[in-house]
Structures are given as structure tokens and as C-alpha cells.
Amino acid sequence: MLIDVILDREGGCGYTPEELKYEAFESAFANDVYKDVQKAVKSGNEAKVKEELIKYTKNNDYYSPKLEEYIKSVTWL
């Protein structure tokens, strides 16, 4: 799930952009919930990816101000 990629990275696990791309497009969880994140990743626009990841956390009850700041603080693509 996308939240696992975000939380694992926040927790210090290694990260590559391919992990985000895999989860958004190819995992068993890739569905309509991820469609806006998929569009953002396809666009290659880092700011849009961050915006959509934050929306994803809000829309799926994973949101916290700390997590939003973390998402904004790192590069995803």
C-alpha cells in the first residue's frame, strides 16, 4: 500500500522512486484510490506528487500534520 511506502521511508527504510511507482501502478492495491497519485507520477511533477500523496493520506484517514511535513520534505521522484 502507498501508506506503507511513505511510513517505511519516514521510519528510515531505504527508498527508491521505483518503489512508489510499483505501488502506484502494479501492486495488488493499485486501483481507483491511487488514480490521482498515478497521474501525478506520470506527469513527473514533484510538487504534484507531494500534493497527491498528502490528499491520499487525508482521504484514507492516515493524515497527520507531521506526516504532511515529512511528505513535503523529501523528494519522491
N, C-alpha and C positions, 0 to 999 in steps of 0.2 A: 504494500500500500504506500501511497505517496507520503503519508504521515510518518511511516517508518523510515523512509529515506531522510526526511527532514530531521526527525528526532535522533536517529543514529548519527547523522552528521553533527548535530548540535552536541551530542554526547562524546564526540571525539573519534568516532569511527572514520576510517578512510572514506573518501568520496571522489567519484569521477562524474562528469556530466553524463556519461553513458548510463549510469545508474538511474538518474532522473528520467532520461529518455526511455529506458527499458520499462520502468514502472509506468510511465505515462502512456506508452503505446503498446507494449507487448505482454505485460503481466496479465494474470487472470483477473485482476481488478480493473484493468483499463476498460472503462465504459463511459457512459454519458457524464458521470460525475467528474471525469477528467477532461472533458472536451475542451474547456476553456484553457486549461493548462497545456493541452496538446497544441492548440492554436498558437499560444504564446511561445512554446518551444520551437515550433515550426518557423515562426517569424524571426527567431534569432535575436529578439529584443529582450535584453536582460531586465530592463525595468518592467516590461510587461510580464515576464516570467515571475518576478517577485510579487507583482500586484496580484496575479492569478493564484500563486501559492498562498498568499495571505487570505484571499477570498475563499480558497479551498478550506483553509483551517477554520475560518469563521462559519462557513456553511455546513461544516461537518462536526461542529462542537469540539474542535481541537484548539481553538483560539486562546491565546493569552498575549498580553502586551509584550512579555519577554520573548515569546516565540516570534512575534511580528518583528521585533527589533533584530532578532537573530537572522530571520529570513532576509531582511534588508541589508544586513552587514556582510553577507558573503556573496560570492559570485557563483551562479548556478549553471551557466553555460560555458 
